[in-house]
Amino acid sequence: MHAKSAPVQWAPSKDIMMLSLYYSPGAASASACRFLIELGIEHRLEKVDTSANQQKSPEYLKLNPGGVVPTLLVDGIPMVESAAMLMWLAEQDAQSRFLPGDGGRARREYLQWFLLLANGLQPIFRAWFYPHEAAGTEVCDGVKSNAQARIEMMWERINTHLEQSGPYLCGAQLTAVDFFLFMLCRWSRNMPKPATAWPYCAMFVASMKARPSFRTLYQREGLTEWA
Ligand SMILES: N[C@@H](CCC(=O)N[C@@H](CS)C(=O)NCC(=O)O)C(=O)O
């Protein structure tokens, strides 16, 4: 007699996951927010009032012990780090539209740029926007001018790469990492020399702004600057 086979487990399909993004307008959440729009994945938005320091409230710290935005709740389970969210969301897309597909050179470059931007550029923006964190308020000016110089060096590097291998970071294909780069470009808008001072970065920004998801993001987050 054959053993009774186990009942087939019901596995929720990707498109009925419950996603909630905790965000603050224009913050590190903006890349995930826009990418969700671009992918057409249903989600809820939960606004975190950073001016009232809600990101440091005991309730929020349970979701994100670092006390920063964004947090993505996936079926109630928190995920932190915006770059990781983009990487994961790109994998959820049934058509893999924003993922270099072949596991070859383009995929290597994709991973390389994600890590370089998230490890190498985003933290310098942290120093620019929160200069007191490095060594107190006395040295803010020095921290900021150092951050500015290092950010500008990265724009130079990215500009050269886009000129030689663009128009996107992985060449002709627009991928998830471009949404992360776009967010960082936006953060430079009020700096003495924003990303758009470099011509290939400016072309990249213009083409990213031309996508409908840009307007939708602005509407949802109530953003106006740099439109
Ligand atoms: N690496 C993190 C950085 C998150 C981050 O620093 N978020 C900022 C806003 S862009 C924040 O929440 N700042 C408020 C605070 O630090 O209290 C990510 O990308 O998710």
The ligand as a Tripos MOL2 file, in Angstrom:
@<TRIPOS>MOLECULE
LIG
   20    19     1     0     0
SMALL
NO_CHARGES

@<TRIPOS>ATOM
      1 N1         21.6720   52.4910    4.5260 N.3       1 LIG1
      2 C1         20.3510   52.8580    4.9700 C.3       1 LIG1
      3 C2         20.3900   54.3440    5.3210 C.3       1 LIG1
      4 C3         19.0910   54.8080    5.9060 C.3       1 LIG1
      5 C4         19.1860   56.2510    6.3790 C.2       1 LIG1
      6 O1         20.2500   56.7600    6.7730 O.2       1 LIG1
      7 N2         18.0180   56.9320    6.3670 N.am      1 LIG1
      8 C5         17.9630   58.3020    6.7990 C.3       1 LIG1
      9 C6         17.1280   59.1410    5.8400 C.3       1 LIG1
     10 S1         17.8130   59.1720    4.2380 S.3       1 LIG1
     11 C7         17.2620   58.3980    8.1440 C.2       1 LIG1
     12 O2         16.3790   57.6210    8.4540 O.2       1 LIG1
     13 N3         17.6580   59.3960    8.9440 N.am      1 LIG1
     14 C8         17.0660   59.6500   10.2150 C.3       1 LIG1
     15 C9         17.9720   59.2790   11.3490 C.2       1 LIG1
     16 O3         19.0920   58.8070   11.1250 O.co2     1 LIG1
     17 O4         17.5460   59.4750   12.4910 O.co2     1 LIG1
     18 C10        19.3320   52.5470    3.8710 C.2       1 LIG1
     19 O5         19.6490   52.8050    2.7070 O.co2     1 LIG1
     20 O6         18.2470   52.0220    4.1640 O.co2     1 LIG1
@<TRIPOS>BOND
     1     1     2 1
     2     2     3 1
     3     2    18 1
     4     3     4 1
     5     4     5 1
     6     5     6 2
     7     5     7 1
     8     7     8 1
     9     8     9 1
    10     8    11 1
    11     9    10 1
    12    11    12 2
    13    11    13 1
    14    13    14 1
    15    14    15 1
    16    15    16 2
    17    15    17 1
    18    18    19 2
    19    18    20 1
@<TRIPOS>SUBSTRUCTURE
     1 LIG1         1 GROUP 0 **** ****
